[in-house]
């Protein structure tokens, strides 16, 4: 027996993904602005921020490729 309440709500999945990406972009811009103004306190933080931005760019590109392949239903 399938319990309807336990099925994933597929309409909410894209909303969660977009919220996560928006948060990542917000953090990147906010921290990037501070680093532009004040520099990086040390090399490890600079490398960590670069890794963060590269990962974010990869996720964003993959997400957009997925959206291009996914049909969107008219609600």
Residue pairs with C-beta under 8 A, 6 or more apart in sequence:
17 63
21 56
21 59
21 60
21 63
24 56
24 59
24 60
25 56
25 60
27 52
28 52
28 53
28 56
31 49
32 49
32 53
35 46
35 49
40 46
40 49
